[in-house]
Amino acid sequence: MANPITRRRVARKAHACGWGTCRTIQPGEVYLEHVEYPGGEAGYADAAGHPVRLAECPDCANRYGRGELLAAGGA
């Protein structure tokens, strides 16, 4: 099975956080991008039939233990 890919990104436009309705990621803000492919562990992309991308705001990344990935060179 394919694992999701997580990357550190800097927003060029506003993004909604994919982990709920917590807040909007603003341009210039660092966030995490998760890409899930069909056949992956979470199963999000299986129903869609194509890769699914989720943006994660810094608040959620820290809350769920992925805050260290936000540091430069972390991901």
N, C-alpha and C positions, 0 to 999 in steps of 0.2 A: 504494500500500500504506500501511496505517496504521502509524505508529510507536508503540512502547510509551510510556506516560506514566509518569514517575517523580516521586514526591512525597516530601517530608520529612514524617515523622509522629512523634508521640509516642505510645508504646504505652500503651493503657489496660488491656490484658491481655497475658498471655504469648503470644508467637508463636514458632514454629520458623523458623529462617533458611531461606529457600527455595533457597540456593545450596549445599546439602549438609547435613551433620549437624554443623556446626561448634559451634553452641550455641543457646540459647533467648534471645530478646529479652525482657527483663524489663519489667514495668509502669513507666512513667515514663522509659524509655530512648528516645532518638531513634533512628529507623531509616528506611530508604528503602522505599517501597512502589512496586513496578513493576506496571503493569496492561497486559497484552497483549490486544489485540482480535483476533477472527478476521480473517484476511487480513494480519496483521502480519508483520514481517520474521523474527521468531524461529519462528513457526509453532506455538507452544505451544497457542494457543487454537483453531487450526483443527480439531484432533482433538476438543477438548471441545465446540466449537460455541457457546461463550459466553466472555466475558472471563475471563482467568486473572489472579489477583493473587498476587504473590510478595513476601514480606517479606525485606529484606536487612539483616543486623546491621551495626553500625559496623565491626567487624573486617573483614568481607568487602568493605564499601564502600571502606575504605582500601586493602585488598589489590588490588582491581580498578580503582583510580583514580577512584572516585566519592566520595571522602571529603569533598571541598569542598561537596558537596550537603547534607551533614549540618549545616553551619553555619546559624545562624538567617538566614532569607531566601535560602538557597541554592537552594531548589527550590520 
